[in-house]
């Protein structure tokens, strides 16, 4: 199973997601082709109701601790309740291209 699939599986198994999108953004960085090192996750769940942003991120970091200790170098997280997601027009921010490394 590839890293992206593992991330999707772990998040879906432990969070009641109304929407889940895991994007491999490694191509935006100075890494070899087909790398799985940089990801963006967008998670919409009412499990986040009443939780501060830091608590949401800690939850995800905890679920993905094995991947963050190994192949994943960077993880951008966008976490919303259903109401917050609707107010944002069901769109997460776009990631910028990497300006470091060999680019």
NORTABEL-V600053 format. One record per residue. N is the residue number from 1. RES is the residue in one letter. SS is DSSP state (@ for helix, = for strand, . for the rest). PHI is phi in whole degrees, -180 to 180 (* if undefined). OMEGA is omega in whole degrees, 0 to 359 (NA if undefined). Layout:
BEGIN
n:N res:RES ss:SS phi:PHI omega:OMEGA
n:N res:RES ss:SS phi:PHI omega:OMEGA
END
This chain:
BEGIN
n:1 res:X ss:. phi:* omega:180
n:2 res:X ss:. phi:-78 omega:186
n:3 res:X ss:@ phi:-60 omega:180
n:4 res:X ss:@ phi:-59 omega:180
n:5 res:X ss:@ phi:-65 omega:178
n:6 res:X ss:@ phi:-64 omega:179
n:7 res:X ss:@ phi:-61 omega:179
n:8 res:X ss:@ phi:-58 omega:182
n:9 res:X ss:@ phi:-63 omega:182
n:10 res:X ss:@ phi:-63 omega:181
n:11 res:X ss:@ phi:-67 omega:181
n:12 res:X ss:@ phi:-66 omega:181
n:13 res:X ss:@ phi:-75 omega:187
n:14 res:X ss:@ phi:-112 omega:179
n:15 res:X ss:. phi:-128 omega:177
n:16 res:X ss:. phi:-79 omega:188
n:17 res:X ss:. phi:-87 omega:169
n:18 res:X ss:. phi:-81 omega:177
n:19 res:X ss:= phi:-153 omega:178
n:20 res:X ss:= phi:-142 omega:176
n:21 res:X ss:= phi:-136 omega:177
n:22 res:X ss:= phi:-114 omega:183
n:23 res:X ss:= phi:-117 omega:175
n:24 res:X ss:= phi:-83 omega:181
n:25 res:X ss:. phi:-105 omega:182
n:26 res:X ss:@ phi:-60 omega:181
n:27 res:X ss:@ phi:-62 omega:180
n:28 res:X ss:@ phi:-82 omega:187
n:29 res:X ss:. phi:-124 omega:181
n:30 res:X ss:. phi:-82 omega:179
n:31 res:X ss:. phi:-132 omega:178
n:32 res:X ss:. phi:-61 omega:177
n:33 res:X ss:. phi:-55 omega:178
n:34 res:X ss:. phi:67 omega:177
n:35 res:X ss:. phi:-72 omega:174
n:36 res:X ss:. phi:-131 omega:185
n:37 res:X ss:. phi:-121 omega:184
n:38 res:X ss:= phi:-127 omega:182
n:39 res:X ss:= phi:-132 omega:171
n:40 res:X ss:= phi:-124 omega:176
n:41 res:X ss:= phi:-118 omega:173
n:42 res:X ss:= phi:-117 omega:183
n:43 res:X ss:= phi:-126 omega:177
n:44 res:X ss:= phi:-115 omega:182
n:45 res:X ss:. phi:-157 omega:174
n:46 res:X ss:@ phi:-76 omega:169
n:47 res:X ss:@ phi:-61 omega:181
n:48 res:X ss:@ phi:-84 omega:181
n:49 res:X ss:. phi:-57 omega:178
n:50 res:X ss:. phi:79 omega:180
n:51 res:X ss:. phi:-101 omega:174
n:52 res:X ss:. phi:-67 omega:180
n:53 res:X ss:@ phi:-56 omega:181
n:54 res:X ss:@ phi:-63 omega:178
n:55 res:X ss:@ phi:-69 omega:178
n:56 res:X ss:@ phi:-64 omega:181
n:57 res:X ss:@ phi:-67 omega:177
n:58 res:X ss:@ phi:-63 omega:178
n:59 res:X ss:@ phi:-60 omega:181
n:60 res:X ss:@ phi:-66 omega:177
n:61 res:X ss:@ phi:-58 omega:179
n:62 res:X ss:@ phi:-65 omega:180
n:63 res:X ss:@ phi:-66 omega:184
n:64 res:X ss:. phi:-107 omega:185
n:65 res:X ss:@ phi:-57 omega:180
n:66 res:X ss:@ phi:-65 omega:180
n:67 res:X ss:@ phi:-70 omega:180
n:68 res:X ss:@ phi:-70 omega:177
n:69 res:X ss:@ phi:-84 omega:184
n:70 res:X ss:. phi:-121 omega:190
n:71 res:X ss:. phi:-73 omega:185
n:72 res:X ss:. phi:-86 omega:180
n:73 res:X ss:. phi:-91 omega:184
n:74 res:X ss:= phi:-144 omega:180
n:75 res:X ss:= phi:-138 omega:174
n:76 res:X ss:= phi:-90 omega:182
n:77 res:X ss:= phi:-121 omega:174
n:78 res:X ss:= phi:-126 omega:187
n:79 res:X ss:= phi:-122 omega:184
n:80 res:X ss:= phi:-139 omega:164
n:81 res:X ss:. phi:-80 omega:178
n:82 res:X ss:@ phi:-59 omega:180
n:83 res:X ss:@ phi:-64 omega:179
n:84 res:X ss:@ phi:-64 omega:180
n:85 res:X ss:@ phi:-62 omega:179
n:86 res:X ss:@ phi:-64 omega:178
n:87 res:X ss:@ phi:-65 omega:178
n:88 res:X ss:. phi:-85 omega:180
n:89 res:X ss:. phi:75 omega:179
n:90 res:X ss:. phi:59 omega:181
n:91 res:X ss:. phi:-135 omega:175
n:92 res:X ss:. phi:-91 omega:178
n:93 res:X ss:. phi:-61 omega:176
n:94 res:X ss:. phi:-83 omega:179
n:95 res:X ss:. phi:-81 omega:176
n:96 res:X ss:. phi:-81 omega:173
n:97 res:X ss:. phi:-71 omega:179
n:98 res:X ss:. phi:-66 omega:178
n:99 res:X ss:. phi:-110 omega:183
n:100 res:X ss:. phi:-108 omega:179
n:101 res:X ss:. phi:62 omega:183
n:102 res:X ss:. phi:-96 omega:183
n:103 res:X ss:. phi:-77 omega:NA
END
